[in-house]
Amino acid sequence: MFSKLGIYSLLGGLFMGLFSGISQFMNAKTIWVNLTLSKLLGEDKTEGIIESFSSESVQNTLDTILYDWPLFLIVVGLGLVFLVISMFVKEH
C-alpha cells in the first residue's frame, strides 16, 4: 500500500512540477505557478498551524515549508517517504 502511495505521489508531484515549469516558461499565471500549502489552506489556517508550536525553530521551519516551498516539492518528498517506509514495512 505504501509503495503505491509513494509511486502515485511521485508521479503527481512530477506532473505538477512539469506544469509549473511550463507555465513559468510561458509567463502564464495559472494555478500551478507559485502554488504553496499556504495558498491551499488559507492565511488564517496556516498561521494557526504555525502558532500552535511553541518552539521558534519549529515555527521558522514550518513557515519556510508552508510559505516558500512549492507544493510539488512537498508531494515528491511525501512520495519518497512512502517509498522508504514501504521498503522496511512488510505488508501482510
Buried (B, 14 or more C-beta within 10 A) or exposed (E): EBBEBBBEBBEBBBEBBEBBEEBBEEEEEEEBBEBBBBBEBEEEEBBEBBEEEEEEEEBEEBBEBBBEBBBBBBBBBBBBBBBEBBEEEEEE
